[in-house]
Amino acid sequence: MILGAHVSIAGGVALAPQRASACTCETFQIFTKNQLQWHAPPLSKDEITGFKREVQQYRLTPGTVHAAYLVNLSAAEPDLLAKSRQCMATDLGKTERLGIPWLVVHPGAHRGQGSAKGIDVAASSLDYIFRLSRTQHTSILLETTTGAGTVLGGTFEELAAIRERCHFPDRVGFCIDTCHIFGAGYDIRTAEGYATTVQKMDDVLGLDNVHAFHLNDSKGALSSTVDRHAEIGQGEIGLEAFRLFVTDRHFANVPGILETPGGDPAFARNLALLRSLLPSPPPTEL
């Protein structure tokens, strides 16, 4: 797994790669704007050039952009749905111009329409976004959720159904959040539970369609639907699950992004812990 963290864009996106490197990241995730705002000025040519230069300078693997938290691709309200689609189309364009391959988004909440209707609306939203943005390369990753309330994405089946109904399935993949799937009821704490979960992931989503992980321990219990992140090994999931994820050959080239609390110092500490779970290289022969 290629390990990194979600870093700040304070002062401009071109400063994010340096922050990522300082945290010992190999890859990273950013927002392209304030995550609680619908609109932001477009990125300038100098910002984009500077960002790409810094990514190369610090030898980072381009990771992911996270969509604004306001977005609801399954919204029942026409105004919210229109704003969500426009926001996502803008973010998708920015992500592609930055040379980042993946834009992560929560699939949204159906708000009483029912899961089937919400899934159809989310798929239609993806179709609209791809057509409006006129992008060609960057794909959208639907993120797993805890499934609280009317939120979609608490099961692999719901995410798969959205992709299946989209007319651009080749540009839709998945981001697995460890805190979220645990809160949704996927028990990854033991080798047996991990193997069962990954097999289910493969059967329903296809491991080749899983392009990113959010590596977060959980303050909530199994099946609690609580979405509260904890530092690695300090929550209800524990270290064994993370050892299994970071050593799984299926995910060797997949970004694993920390969204743990505590900011940059905690990121460096948690990345060091994750790396300590990797097997030691064989000794070099003299």
N, C-alpha and C positions, 0 to 999 in steps of 0.2 A: 504494500500500500504506500502511496506517495503522501506523506504527512504534512499537514499545514493547519492554518487557523483562519478565522474570519477577522480581518484587520480593518482598522479605521481608515477612512478617506479624508479625515480632517486636513484642511489645507490644500486639498486637490487629490485626484486619483493617482497622479504621478508619484505621490509620496508613499503610497501603499506598499509597493515592492520593498522599499527600504525597511519599513516597519516589519514586513513579513520576514525578511532576512534576519533582522535583529532578534526575532523570536525563534530563530533556527528553523523556520519553515522551509519546506521543499516546494510547496504550492500554497495557494491562499484563496480566500473568498472575500469579496467586497460587496457593498451596495454601490450603485452608481450615483446615488443622491440620498438625501435624508429619507430614511425608510418610512417615515410617517407623513410624507408629503406626496401629493399627486404629481406635481410639476416641478421641473428644475431646468435651468438653462442647458442647451446642448453642450456637449463636450467640445472644446476647441481643438483645432488641429494640433496646436502645441501641446495640449494636455495629453492627447492620444499618442503623439510621437514620444513625449517624455515618459509616459507609462510604459510603452513597448521597449524603450531604451533601458529603463530601469529593470524590467523583467529580465532582459538579456544580461545586463550587468551583474545581477545577483543570481543568475543561473537558476531561475525559478521556472517551474512548470506551470503554465497558465491553468487556473483551476475553474472557479465558478463565480458567477454573480448571483446574488440573492435578490429576488424581486421585492418590491415594497410590501410591507405587512398589510397595507390597506386593500390590496388586490383580493377580489373574490370572483374567481372565474365561474362560479356556479350561482351567482347572485340572482335572487328573484326580483329585486328592484331594478327596473330598467335604467335608471340614472347611475346606480352603483355599477351595474354590469357594463355600461358604456364607458365609464371612467376607468374601470379595471382593465378592459380590453385596450383602451388607448394607452394607458400607463404601461402595460406589458409590451405593446408594440414598440413604444419608445425605448423601453429598457432593452428589448431584444436587439434593436438597432444599435444602441450604445455598446452592448456586450460584444456584438460582432465587430464593430469598429475598433474595439480594444484588443481584438484578437483572442478573446476568451471563448472557449467552445460551448460552455453550458450556462444556461440561465435557470436557476432553481426557483420554483414557486409552489406554494401550498395550493391544493386543488380547489379549496374554498368550501363554503357551507351552503347547503341547499335551502336553509331558512324555512323549513316546513313544506317545501315542494315535494319532498320524498327523494330518496337516494337515486332512483332511476331517472327522474327528471333532472336532478342536479348533475348527474353524470352526462346526460345529453347536452345540457347547457355548457358544461365545462369543455366538452369535446368541440362544440360549436365555437366556443371562445378561442380555443387553440387554432381552429381553421381561420377564423377572422384575423387573429394576431399574425399568423404566418403570411397571410395575403396582404394585410395592411403594411407590415414592416418591410416587405420586399427583401428580406434577408435570404441568404443562400446557404450559410454554413453553420451558424450557431443554432443549437437545439435547446429545447425546453425540457427540464427534468422535473417531473411531478414528485413532490416530496411526501413521504409517509407522514401521517399525523397520529395522534392518540385516539382520534375518532370521537372526541368529546362532543356532546350535543348533536347538532346537525352537520358537523364538519365531516367532509368526505376524506378518504385516504387512510382510515383506520384499519383497512384490510388491503392486502395485496390485490384482491379481486376487484375492488373499486378502482384502484389505479389502472389496472389492466383494462378494465372496461372503458375508461376514458380514452386510453390510447387506441383501443380497437375501433372506437367510433369516430376517431379523428381521421381526416383525409390525408394527413401528413404523418403517418405512424413512424416513418424512418427518422423523423426529426423530434420524436418524443421518447424520452427515456425516464429513468427513475433515480431518485436520491433517497437513500435509506438513512433515516435518523435513528440511532440506537435508543435514545431516550424515548422517542415517539413509539417505536414498535414495541418496546417493553411496556409502556403505559397502555398500549392497545391490546396487550395480552400475549405477545410472542416472547416466550421465556428463553432467553439466550444465555442464562447464567451458567449452564453446564455444557459439557461437550455434546451430550445427547440432545439437549434442547436446542443448542446452536445448530447441530446437523439437521434437525427436523425443520428449523426455521429456514435455513439456507436452501434445503431441498424444496420447501414450499415456495420460496422466492424464485427458484429456478423454474419450477413447474408453472407458476402463475405469471411471473414477470419476464422470465428468461434472464439468466445472469449476464448475458451479453448486452442487455439493455440497462443494466445497473451501472451508472457512470460516475457516481459520487456517493460518499458517505458523510454524514454528520456524526462525529464521534463525541457523544455526550453521555455521562452517567446520569442517573435519574434520582431526583428527590422523592418522586412518587413511587408507590408500590406497583407490582405487576398487576396489569389490568385496571389500574386506577383511573385511566384517561387523564392523569395529571401531567402537564407539560412544564416541568421545572427542571432545568439542567443542573447537574452537579459536576464537580471535577472528577476526572477519571479515578476510579477506585474509591471514591468517597460517597457514593450513592448506593442505591438498592441493587444495581446491576453487578458491581464488583469487577475485579481485574480479569478474571478468567475469560469473560466474553470478549474483552478487548484484545487479549492475547490471541484468541481464536481468529478474530477479524484481521488483525495486522499480519498474521502469519499464513492466512489462507491464500493459496496460490491463485485462486480464481480472481482475487482482487489486488494482485501484485502491482498493477499499473493504474489503479483507480485512486483518485484523490480521496483522502480521509481528512475532513476538515473539523477542527475543534470549534465548538461554540460554547465552551465552558465558561462559567463566571470567573471574574478576577482580572480580566484584561491581559495585557502583554506579558507581565511577569508570570502569571498563571499559565499562559500558553506555553512559554518556554519550559516551565516545570512539568506540565502535562505531556508535552512532546518528548521530553527526556524520559518520562515514565513509560510512554508507549514504546519508545525505542529500546528500553531495557527489557521489554517483553519479547523482542526478536531473538532468534537463536544466535549465539556467538559464531563468528566466522571461524573456519578451521585455521589452526596455526600455520603460519608461513614457514615452509621448509627452508632451511639455511643451505 
